[in-house]
């Protein structure tokens, strides 16, 4: 039994220590990856314009990947989703990932009494953007149920479908895109939603290589963080007015930013 356990441990160590990953994208493809928006439709509009201008000379395929957290905290959550649905970047394949804030809003629509924390960390601003009046954080279960019903009534069907159709992750070239991060020691194809949406530690401090380079948002940094195993691009749009796009092409990386 000891020998079997030792062999199993060695195999696990081998799986968890991947060789360095070299940056690469599919030939002829340019990827623009946009960090957490949080209701700042003004910054998103500026960044879309900058991305469109930047991509004008690119003759190959174009992708734009959004890392989630479209809603909450900022004042224009509804406007953000309206803008993405009605004025998408022309000539781009768009991939929309789910953030923890979208997940919590969906949970609230299903079980208001168990998702009360959503209002306290940004959901109240989203409710107001949809015309649901919130004077203060409610204390009674009945009030949360009323807010849930009001939101369900006012939420356009297209917005609900948008939220429901967001993805947990996306893989392209040597990059793995996800909202929050991944659980170290677990294969990328075995990650669980809770970690993909919420994790900070031990992901942020992990120094081991993964099968791919992780591109993520969720954790605010003053400037984009480039590590050998991950790239973080949540630059706190709703706080400091800075929204970041990571541009990937072949083996190159650069950034486009807009400021309030």
C-alpha positions in Angstrom: 0.0 0.0 0.0 2.8 2.4 0.8 4.4 1.8 -2.6 1.1 2.4 -4.3 0.6 5.7 -2.4 4.1 6.8 -3.2 3.6 6.1 -6.9 0.3 7.9 -6.9 2.0 10.9 -5.2 4.8 11.0 -7.7 2.3 10.8 -10.6 0.4 13.7 -9.1 3.6 15.8 -8.7 4.4 15.1 -12.3 1.0 16.3 -13.5 1.2 19.4 -11.4 4.6 20.6 -12.6 4.2 21.6 -16.2 7.0 22.9 -18.4 7.1 26.6 -19.1 4.5 27.8 -21.7 5.6 30.0 -24.5 3.1 32.8 -25.5 1.4 31.9 -28.8 -1.8 32.6 -30.7 -3.2 30.8 -33.8 -1.6 32.1 -37.0 -3.3 35.2 -38.4 -5.4 35.7 -35.3 -5.5 38.8 -33.0 -7.2 38.6 -29.6 -8.4 41.5 -27.6 -9.3 40.6 -24.0 -11.2 43.1 -21.9 -11.2 43.1 -18.1 -14.0 43.8 -15.5 -16.3 46.5 -16.6 -18.7 46.8 -13.6 -21.3 49.1 -15.1 -18.9 51.6 -16.7 -20.5 51.8 -20.1 -18.6 55.1 -20.7 -15.3 53.3 -20.5 -16.5 50.4 -22.5 -17.6 52.6 -25.3 -14.2 54.3 -25.3 -12.4 51.0 -25.3 -14.5 49.6 -28.1 -13.6 52.6 -30.2 -9.9 52.2 -29.4 -10.0 48.5 -30.2 -11.8 49.0 -33.5 -9.1 51.6 -34.5 -6.3 49.3 -33.4 -7.7 46.4 -35.4 -8.4 48.3 -38.6 -5.1 47.3 -40.2 -5.4 43.6 -39.2 -6.3 41.4 -42.1 -6.7 38.1 -40.2 -9.3 36.9 -37.8 -10.2 39.0 -34.7 -11.6 37.9 -31.4 -12.7 39.9 -28.4 -13.0 38.1 -25.1 -14.7 39.7 -22.1 -13.6 38.3 -18.7 -17.0 38.9 -17.0 -18.3 41.2 -14.2 -20.2 43.3 -16.7 -22.6 44.4 -13.9 -22.7 45.8 -10.3 -21.0 48.6 -8.5 -21.0 51.0 -11.4 -24.2 52.9 -12.2 -24.9 51.6 -15.8 -25.1 47.8 -15.6 -28.2 47.7 -17.9 -26.5 50.1 -20.3 -23.4 47.8 -20.5 -25.4 44.8 -21.6 -27.6 46.9 -24.0 -24.4 48.2 -25.6 -22.8 44.7 -25.9 -26.0 43.3 -27.5 -26.9 46.2 -29.7 -23.5 47.6 -30.7 -21.0 44.7 -30.8 -17.6 45.2 -32.3 -18.1 44.6 -36.1 -15.9 41.9 -37.7 -15.0 40.3 -34.3 -15.9 37.0 -32.8 -17.1 37.8 -29.3 -16.7 35.5 -26.3 -18.5 36.5 -23.1 -17.2 34.9 -19.9 -19.2 34.8 -16.6 -18.0 36.6 -13.5 -19.0 36.1 -9.9 -21.3 39.1 -10.1 -23.3 37.6 -13.0 -23.5 34.3 -11.2 -24.8 36.0 -8.1 -27.4 37.9 -10.0 -28.6 34.7 -11.6 -28.7 33.1 -8.2 -30.7 36.0 -6.8 -33.2 35.5 -9.6 -33.6 31.9 -8.6 -33.3 32.1 -4.7 -33.5 35.6 -3.4 -33.5 34.6 0.2 -30.1 32.8 -0.1 -28.4 35.5 -2.2 -28.9 38.5 0.0 -25.3 39.4 0.0 -25.5 40.4 -3.7 -27.1 43.7 -2.9 -24.4 44.7 -0.4 -21.5 44.2 -2.8 -22.8 45.8 -5.9 -26.2 44.4 -6.8 -28.1 47.4 -5.5 -26.6 49.5 -8.3 -27.7 46.9 -10.8 -31.3 46.9 -9.5 -31.4 50.7 -9.8 -30.1 50.5 -13.4 -33.1 48.3 -14.2 -35.6 50.7 -12.5 -36.0 48.8 -9.3 -35.9 51.3 -6.4 -33.6 50.4 -3.5 -33.5 52.9 -0.7 -31.4 50.8 1.6 -30.3 47.2 2.0 -33.4 45.3 3.2 -33.6 43.4 6.4 -36.6 41.2 5.8 -36.8 38.1 3.6 -40.1 39.4 2.2 -38.4 42.5 0.9 -35.7 40.5 -1.0 -38.5 38.4 -2.6 -40.2 41.6 -3.7 -37.0 42.9 -5.2 -36.4 39.6 -7.0 -39.9 39.8 -8.5 -39.4 43.4 -9.6 -36.1 42.6 -11.2 -37.6 39.5 -13.0 -40.4 41.7 -14.4 -38.1 44.5 -15.6 -35.2 42.4 -16.9 -35.4 42.1 -20.7 -35.5 38.5 -21.9 -32.4 39.3 -24.1 -30.5 40.3 -21.0 -31.4 37.2 -19.1 -30.3 35.1 -22.1 -27.1 37.0 -22.3 -26.3 36.3 -18.7 -27.3 32.6 -18.9 -25.2 32.1 -22.0 -21.9 33.4 -20.6 -19.1 30.8 -20.4 -16.9 29.9 -17.5 -13.7 29.7 -19.5 -12.2 29.8 -23.0 -9.0 28.4 -24.4 -7.1 29.6 -27.4 -3.5 29.0 -28.4 -1.3 28.9 -25.2 -3.9 31.0 -23.2 -6.7 30.0 -20.9 -9.2 32.8 -20.2 -11.3 32.8 -17.0 -12.8 35.3 -14.7 -11.1 34.8 -11.4 -8.5 32.1 -11.8 -7.9 28.4 -11.3 -7.1 26.0 -8.5 -3.4 25.1 -8.6 -2.8 21.4 -8.8 -6.0 20.7 -10.7 -6.0 20.2 -14.4 -7.6 23.0 -16.4 -10.2 20.7 -17.8 -11.2 19.7 -14.3 -11.6 23.1 -12.8 -14.9 23.8 -10.9 -17.1 26.8 -11.3 -16.6 28.1 -7.8 -12.9 28.5 -8.3 -13.2 29.9 -11.8 -15.6 32.6 -10.5 -14.2 33.4 -7.1 -10.7 32.2 -6.4 -7.9 34.5 -5.2 -5.5 32.4 -3.1 -3.7 30.1 -3.5 -4.0 31.0 -7.3 -2.5 34.5 -7.1 0.6 33.5 -5.2 1.2 30.2 -7.1 4.5 30.1 -9.0 4.0 26.8 -10.8 3.3 26.6 -14.5 -0.1 25.5 -15.7 -0.9 23.8 -19.0 -1.6 27.2 -20.4 -1.1 30.8 -19.4 -4.0 32.0 -17.3 -5.6 35.4 -18.3 -8.0 36.6 -15.6 -9.7 39.5 -14.0 -11.5 39.6 -10.6 -8.6 40.9 -8.5 -7.9 44.6 -8.9 -4.4 45.7 -9.6 -3.3 49.3 -10.4 -1.6 48.1 -13.6 -1.9 44.8 -15.5 0.1 42.0 -13.8 2.2 39.9 -16.0 3.6 36.7 -14.4 5.2 33.7 -16.0 2.0 31.7 -15.4 -0.8 34.3 -15.4 -1.9 37.8 -16.6 -4.3 39.8 -14.5 -6.1 42.7 -16.2 -8.8 44.0 -13.7 -7.6 47.5 -13.3 -10.6 48.7 -11.2 -12.8 50.4 -13.8 -15.5 51.3 -11.3 -13.0 52.7 -8.8 -10.3 54.4 -10.7 -11.8 54.8 -14.1 -9.3 52.6 -15.9 -10.5 49.8 -18.2 -7.9 47.5 -19.8 -7.7 45.3 -22.9 -4.9 42.8 -23.4 -3.9 42.4 -27.0 -2.4 39.0 -28.1 -1.0 38.2 -31.5 1.4 35.4 -32.3 3.9 35.6 -29.4 3.4 39.3 -28.5 1.5 41.0 -25.7 0.5 44.6 -25.3 -2.3 46.7 -23.7 -4.9 49.3 -24.6 -6.4 51.3 -21.8 -9.1 54.0 -21.5 -9.4 56.4 -18.6 -12.3 58.4 -17.1 
